[in-house]
Amino acid sequence: MAGRFQKFDAEMIEDRLRSMGRLLQFTRQTDMLMVGEDSVAAMAECFFTGACQFTAEGLGK
């Protein structure tokens, strides 16, 4: 994947970079923590609420 994000102010660029970092973290943890269909909703909620850490216990394991 390739993308370009330019000509925006530093604050917006920083926000986008943080979001991309969180997304990378979540996608790497997906295989380890997905234990059922309920895990999908729980993981999405964690991501969209800004929770940077979650545990298997929080996903029903």
NORNOR-V904783 format. One record per backbone hydrogen bond with DSSP energy under -1.0 kcal/mol. CO is the residue of the C=O (numbers start at 0). NH is the residue of the N-H. E is the energy in kcal/mol with one decimal. If there is no record, write none. Layout:
co=CO nh=NH e=E
co=CO nh=NH e=E
//
This chain:
co=8 nh=12 e=-2.1
co=9 nh=13 e=-2.6
co=10 nh=14 e=-2.0
co=11 nh=15 e=-2.3
co=12 nh=16 e=-2.4
co=13 nh=17 e=-2.3
co=14 nh=18 e=-2.2
co=15 nh=19 e=-2.4
co=16 nh=20 e=-2.2
co=17 nh=21 e=-2.5
co=18 nh=22 e=-2.4
co=19 nh=23 e=-2.3
co=20 nh=24 e=-2.2
co=21 nh=25 e=-2.6
co=22 nh=26 e=-2.4
co=23 nh=27 e=-1.7
co=24 nh=28 e=-1.4
co=25 nh=29 e=-1.0
co=28 nh=32 e=-1.8
co=29 nh=33 e=-1.9
co=35 nh=38 e=-1.1
co=37 nh=41 e=-2.0
co=38 nh=42 e=-2.7
co=39 nh=43 e=-2.3
co=40 nh=44 e=-2.4
co=41 nh=45 e=-2.2
co=42 nh=46 e=-2.3
co=43 nh=47 e=-2.7
co=44 nh=48 e=-1.8
co=45 nh=50 e=-1.9
co=46 nh=49 e=-1.1
co=55 nh=58 e=-1.1
co=55 nh=60 e=-2.4
co=56 nh=59 e=-1.3
//
